Amino acid sequence: MTTVAPPAVVLTADDIARLLPHRYPFFLLDRVTALEPGVSAEALKNVSAADPVLAGHFPGRMIYPGVLLVECVAQLAAVVYGTAALGDAADLSSLGQAAQDRVGYLAEIRQAKFLRPVYPGDQVLFKAHSGTRLGALISVTGQASVGNEVVMTARLAVTERDQED
C-alpha cells in the first residue's frame, strides 16, 4: 500500500490570518502549500457540511458557491502580493499589519468558468499566479481543483491599496 504525503505547509491558517484582513465568515483558506512571494501560490480549502453558507446553497443539495471559489483565488492572490516584500525570507513575523494594509479589493472577474460543482467533503486546491501590473491593478490567473479535476478557472484583477487608501 502506497501512502501519499500531505502537501507541505508553507503558511498555516494563523499565518494567513496575519497577512489578510479577512475574518469569519470570509476567512476562507485553510493553508498555503506553496508560495513564491510576489509570483504565485497554492492553497487548500476543506469544504465541510458545517460551512454556514451551505445551509442555504442549496437546501437539499449542498453546493459550495462559485463566487466563493473566486474569492478564495482573490484571497490567495492577496497572500502572493502581500508576501512580495519577503523575497526569499521565511520570517512572516515582520509582515503582519504591513501586509494587511496592502490588501486591496477584487476589481474585476473575467473569464470565470465553473466546470463542476464543489460539495461538502471536497478538498479544493487553489492556484493563483500574479500577472501584469498596471498601477495598483494586478492581473491574476487562478484555478481550483478537486483531486486531479479542475473545477473552476478565472482571470481576475485585484487592487493593491496604497498608504492613502
N, C-alpha and C positions, 0 to 999 in steps of 0.2 A: 504494500500500500504506500503510495506516494502522497506526502502531505505538502501543501503549498504554504510557504511562509507568508504571513500577512504583510502588506506593504509597510515599509519603514515609516515611522512617524517623524516628520520633519518639524511640524508645528502641532501642538496639542490644542484642544478646544480653549484652554486657558490662554495659550499664546495668541490664538486667533482673536480672542476677546480683547487682548491688549492692543491689537492692531486695528480692529474695526470698532466703530461706534455703535454697531447694531447690537440689540439685546432682545431677549424673549419678547414676543414670539417670532421675531425676524432675524435672530441669530441662527443661521441655517447650516453652516459647515461643521462637521464633526472633527475632522483632522486634515491637515495638509500632508501629503505623502511625497511630494517632490516640489522643489522650489528653486528657480533660478531668478533671484531678485531682479525686478525690472523687466524680465523677459517672459517667463512662463511659470505655471504651477499646475499641480494636480491635487485634488482633494476628494474626500469621501463624505457622503451623507448617507446615513442609515435611515430609511423610511420606516416608520413604525405606525401601527394602527392607533397608537396613543397620540400621534401628532394631531393637535387640535383642529387644524384645517380639514382633516379628513372626516370629521364629524358631519360636515355639510357638503362635501365634494367627493362623491355624490352619495346621498343616502342609499343604502342597498348595494352600492358598488364603489368602494373607496378607490379613488384615483388621485395621485399626487398632482396638484395643479401645474400645468405647463409654465405658467407665469412665475411660479416659484423655482422651477428649474432654471429659468432665465436669470432670476435673482441670485441663485447660487453661483452662476457663472460671473455675474457682476460683482458679488462679494469676493470671489476668488481673484478677479481682476484687481480689486482693491488691495488684496494681500500682495499681489505681484508688484504693483507700483508703490504700495506702502512700504515695502521692504527694499525698494531700489537703493535707498541710502546705505543699506547694509553692505552691498557688494558681496564679497565672499565671507564676510564676518558672520559668525553664527550667534552672536550675542544680541538677543532681542530686547534685553532689559533697557537699552538706551533708546529704543524706538518709542514704545508705548504711546503717549499722548501725541508726540510729533507725527506718528503715522496716522493716528485717528484724525488729526487736524488736516491731513492731506486728502482724506477720503471724501470724494465729491458725490456725484449723483449719476444715475443711469440717464444718459441723454438721448439715446436712440437704440431701437431694436430693429435690425434689418435681417431679412432672410432667415427668420426663425422657422425651423421645421421640426415638427413633433412626429416621430416615426413609430412610436408605440407608447402606450400608457405605462406609467410607473405605479407600482402597487405597494401596499404595506409588505414588509419583508425584503424588499429590494435594497441592495446596497448600490448606490449610484456613484460612479467615478466621474468627476468633473475635470475638464481640462480647459485652461484659459491661456491664450498666447497674446501678448501685447503686440500691437502693430504700429502703424504710423501715428505720429503725434502732430496735431495742428493746434498750437496754442495750448489751452487747457484741456482740449479734447484728445482722448486716446482711443484708437481703434482696437477692438478686441475680437478675436475669434474664439469660440468656445464650443464645447460639446459635452454631452452627458451620455454615459454608457452604463448598462447593467450587464455584468458578465462581459461577453465579447460582442454584445449587441449595442450599437449606437442607437439611443432613443431620442436624442434632440441635438440639433446643431443650430448655431446662431452667430450672427455678426452683430456686435454691439459698439456703441460709442459711450464712453464714460468720461466724467469730468474729474479733474484734479483741482481741489479747492486751492486758492491762493490765500495768503495771510489776511487779506481784506474781506474775504467772503464770510 
